[in-house]
């Protein structure tokens, strides 16, 4: 998942999905309530007896020597993929190399569907203090 990974980006108004992401498809789903989204996921995981790891992907320079914490390598990618700004939910399903469908219910109440261009042209943040 692409994510807004820095509060500073929001404050500076630097929320922009890189054009390179268009190769993944024309449309995207904006989760308008990430807290509720994650609650639904963690609840469904618990109900199905599944474990997970959740977090932002860190990008590193492929020309430098890097070491990762055990079981954290799945949250690291080389820097030429940094345009993806990934947030990952990694689920241990024990169904190796096969798709797994986790039913988290209908997301219509916490999402909108846009194109990348619509997102880049129309999504902005404003302070609630004003």
C-alpha positions, -999 to +999 in steps of 0.1 A: +000+000+000+012+035-007+012+057+024+017+091+037+048+084+057+057+118+072+037+143+092+061+169+078+050+160+043+014+168+053+023+200+070+043+211+039+015+200+016+039+176-002+013+148-006+018+136-042+018+101-057+047+096-081+037+090-117+058+058-116+030+042-095+006+043-125+022+010-137+003-007-109-030+004-123-053+034-131-072+035-098-065+037-061-085+034-030-080+062-004-086+049+031-102+079+049-100+063+083-067+044+086-074+037+123-107+019+116-091+001+086-063-013+108-088-022+135-108-042+110-077-060+098-063-068+132-098-081+143-101-103+112-065-116+118-073-124+154-106-141+145-087-163+120-059-171+144-033-154+121-002-134+131+011-104+112+037-077+110+026-042+101+048-011+092+064+013+068+090+000+043+124+016+048+144+022+017+182+019+016+210+027-008+219-005-026+256+006-028+260+005+010+264-024+034+231-030+053+220-054+079+185-060+091+169-072+123+157-108+122+123-110+105+124-073+095+140-077+060+105-078+046+102-041+055+133-030+035+138-023-002+164-006-023+161+031-027+151+030-064+117+018-052+112+047-027+086+063-050+063+035-038+062+048-002+050+014+010+031+004+041+029-033+044+008-058+062+025-091+062+004-121+073+017-155+082-010-177+066+011-209+063-003-211+027+031-207+010+030-190-025-008-191-026-031-162-024-050-157+009-082-137+011-088-120+045-124-108+048-124-075+066-159-065+055-172-036+034-149-006+032-173+018+015-178+038+047-140+045+051-128+048+015-131+065-019-119+054-053-098+078-074-073+078-102-037+089-093-043+121-113-075+128-093-057+122-061-028+145-070-050+173-082-077+172-055-063+158-022-050+183+002-048+187+040-057+217+061-053+224+097-084+218+119-072+245+142-084+274+119 
